[in-house]
Amino acid sequence: MKESIDIYYDEETDYLEVSFGSPPKTEYTEQHDSEILITRDANTGEVKSIGIIAFKKRTEILKSILKKVGVSMPLDISISE
């Protein structure tokens, strides 16, 4: 069975989070740049979520981050205001 992918977006704060599978029992979060958060399973090191602050200004960064952490998903992002 494939792992689920959940996408959460808060328009008011312009925060996007992409989560993979079930939350781990223990986790830690790394901050990359000032607006990117990567949460990993503390036991396996597996990426469990990616959060991007100020997402509308940084839509292209999501594709790059997913590629770096080895996650493949069809992705075409368009933002209309």
Secondary structure, DSSP 8 states (H G I E B T S, - for coil): ----EEEEEETTTTEEEEEESS--SSEEEEEETTTEEEEEETTT--EEEEEEETGGG-HHHHHHHHHHTT-----------
